[in-house]
Amino acid sequence: MLRRFHAYAAYGLLLLGAIAVAASNPLLFQKMNTLRRAEGIPDLDTSRGFVDIASVVGRIPLNGHEVWCVDPATRWRGTVLEGGGNCSQMCFGLAYQLDREGVDYQIIHMLTPKGVGHGDGHTVIRLPYRFDGVERVGLVDVSFGSILTGDGVPLDVAQVAAPPVEGWGHIPLNAAARFPNYHDDFLVDAVIGYVPPSEVHDYYAFIQRVYFSLGADKPEKYVFDGLALLLGHLPEVYVPEYDRLLRTHRLDLFLHRGALAVMRSALLIVPGILGFEALRRRR
């Protein structure tokens, strides 16, 4: 009996330690557990259609307020229809619409080795689009209402992944378009990662199955995204330059991936312990 209690106590302490690691920096915990090594960034399937980008992004009334709602349809309304959200929120909001329309796309994360665990970076979307009568695959900065360009030429991910890009610029898509100055300094050290549409689709399908209102958007985001990560439904970010991005985060990888493994083990071990103890009492 005492030996069994000690084993339970040791596992309980290990589980509490894992929860403490995750709670100490939830963003770092999420990043360390969703970044994955990739061989490259695949091409998009243009046979699934081109987006009239001026009529889609050009109609977003950009206003800058953040949109924390985790429910996919509500997030889409808050970002695409109402113009709220940061760069990531707006890209995931537009992705909900593209997914329903059957258009291929990738959510593109621009990350830095120093800032990967602190939310530093930028998110744009890569998609087949039509603009001024020309069809191409390229990068659209949804949060700034513009097409990314280098020396006036629309950019695709290959040019951004192999800097330096000369003459960063934007083609505005509506009157609310803004012109950030992050490109010249930020992208010198940036690493590109992508999220495939299949994982966004799976994530949204999971959220729609389990979501219920908790009365506040931000706590809901943490709770349901945490559950998605725990159960393997949070979209992963595939990074060709994985080693360069995480070269200074080896300890973080060990701690946070180990913490997630312990937390996932509790899904089996805790019910097993409870079932075992229930059977013992019946005897």
N, C-alpha and C positions, 0 to 999 in steps of 0.2 A: 504493500500500500504506500509506504513512504517513498520507495523508489519510483513508483508510478507518479506520485505527486511531484517529485523533483523533476521528472521528465516533462510533465505538463507545465510546470512553472518555468523551466528553461525555455520551452517553446514559446510560452506566453511572453517572456522577456524578449526573445528574438523577434516576435511579431510586433511588440510595442516599439522596439528599436527600428524596425523597418518602417513603421508608420511615422515615427519621429523623423527619419531621414527624408521621407516623402514630404512631410509637412514643413520641414525646414526651408525648402525651396521648391514649391510645387511646379514652377515653370521649368527649372532645371531637371526635376524628376521626369516631367513629360518629355522634354527634349532628349534626354539620355536614353529614354525607352522607346522613342519613335524614329530616331535617326538610323538609317540602314545603309550599308555599302551597296553601290550600284556600279555597273560597268559603263554606263553611259545614259543618255537621255533619249528615249525612243522617239521615233517620228509620230506625228499625229495622223489619224485616219481622215483625210480630207473628203473621202467619199460620203461621209456622214453629214456633209453640208458646211457652208460658210455662214458666219454671223454677219449681218449688216451692223457693223460695230457702231456707227454713228447713231443709228436708231435705238440701239440697246444701251450702250454706255452714255451716249449723248443725251439721253433723257433722264439720267439719274440726277436729282437735285442735290448735289453735294452740300452737306451742312456740317460735317465734322464730328457730330456727337457719336459716342460709342454705342454699339448694339451688342449687349451681352446675351440676349435670349438664345437658348440652345435648341429650341424647337425649330426645325428647318424652315417650315413655311413662314413662321413669325420672323425668323432672321431674314429671309428673302424680302418680306415686306418692309422691314426696318432698314434694309440696305439698298436694294435695287429700286424699290418704289419710293421710299422716303429719303434716301440719300445719306443715311447715317452709317457709322462704323469706321473702324481703322482699316488699314490695308488688308489684313488677314480676314477680318470679318466681312468686308465687302467682296473679296474674292470667293469666300465660301458661300456668301449669299448668291452671287451670280452663278456659282457652280451648281446650286440647286436648280436654277432655271435651265442651264445648259444640259444638265442630266435629264430633266424632264423632256427637253426638246431633242435629245439623242445626239447632240453635237459633241465631238471629241474635244478634249482640253486637258491641260495640266496646270495645277497650281504650282507656281514657281516661287521658292523661298530663296532670298538672297541673305546669306548668313555670314557672320564673321567669327573667326576662331576665338577672339576675345569676348565677344558679346553673345555667343550662342546660348548661354545659360541665363541671360539677363533680359531677354526680349529684344535685344538690338537686332536690326535687320529690316528687311522690307519684303513685301509679298506682292507679286503681280500674277497675271494669268496669261497663259499661252494658249492660243486657239486659232483655228482657221477663220479669218475674217475677210470681209469685203469692205473696201473703202475707196471712194473716188473711182469706182468702176474696176478696181484691181483686186484680185483675190490672192491672199498670201497667208502664210503661217507666221505669227509673230507675237510680241509681248505687248499687253495692254495694261496700263497702270490704272486700275479701276478707281482707286481712292483719289487719284488726281485727275481723272477724266481725260486721259490722253493715251496716245500711242507712243511707245518709247522709240527714239531715233538716235542714230549716230551720224553726225554730219548731214543731217536732214533725211537720212535713209532709215525706214522702219527696221527695227532690230528683231532678230530671233534669238533663241537661247544660246546658240553656238557662239555668237559674237560677244555676248555678255559673259559667258563662261571662260572666254579667253581674252581677258583685258590686256592692254588698255583699249577702251573704246574712245575714239576721238570725237569731240564735239557733241557731247551728250545733249539731247534736246527732246522736245515733245511736240506731237501734233495734237492740238486741243480738239476735243470732240464735242464740247458744248461751252456755253458762256460761263459756266461755273468751274471750268477747268482751272487747276492751279499748277504752279511750276516749281517743284521742289529743287533744292540745291544739293541734295545728298549724293548725287551720282559721282561727281569727280573724286571726292575723298573716300566715300564709303566703299565703292566698288573696287578700289585698288586691291583690297584684301578680301573681297567677298568670295564666298563659295556658294555654288548653285546646287539646290536640291529640288526635287519635284515630287508632287503627290499625284498618283494616277487617278483617273475618274472612278475606277472600280472600287477603290478604297473609300472615296468620298461617298459613293453610292451605298456601300455597306454600312458606313458610319451613320448616314442619315436614316437608313432603314432600321438600324438598331435603335437610334434615338426615338424614332416614331413608335417603335414597339413598347418602349419602357417609359417614355416621358409622362410625367404628371406634374402639375403646377405646385411649386413650393412657395409661391407668393412673391418671389424676388428673383430677377433675372441672373444676377451675378452668382449667388449661391447655387442656383440651378445649373449654371455652366460648370462650376467646379464639381458638383456632385455627379452629374450625368457624364461629363467628360472623364472624370475619374473612374466611373463604372465602365465606360467604354474602353479605357486603357486597361483596366484590370481584366476584362473579359476578351481583350484582343480585337476590339472594333474601332479603336481610334486610328485615323489615317497615319501611315508612316511616311517619312520623308526620305527619299532615296537620293544619295549623295555620291556622285562619281569621285570627288576629291575628299572622300571620307577621312582618310588619315590626316590630311592637312587640316581639316576642320577640327578634329578631335585630338590633335597631338598633345595638347596641354590638359586634356580632360580624362586621362586614363583612370585616375582615382575616382572621379565623378561617375564614370561608366561602371566601375566595379561596385561602388556603393549603391547607386540608384537602380542598376539592373538587378543587383542582389536583393535590394529591398522589394522590388516588384516580384521577383521569384518567390520570396518568402510570403508576401501577401497573397499571391496566387495559390501557394501551397495550402494556405488556410482554408481555401474553398473546399478542399478535400479532407484535410487533417482535422479541422474543428468539428465538422459533422461526424467524422469517424470517431473522434473521442467521445462526443455526446452519445452516439449510438452504442459504442462499447460500454460506456458507463450505465446506460439505460438497461442493456442486456444483463449486466452484472447485478443490478439491483433486483431484476425480476427473478434471478436465481436465488 
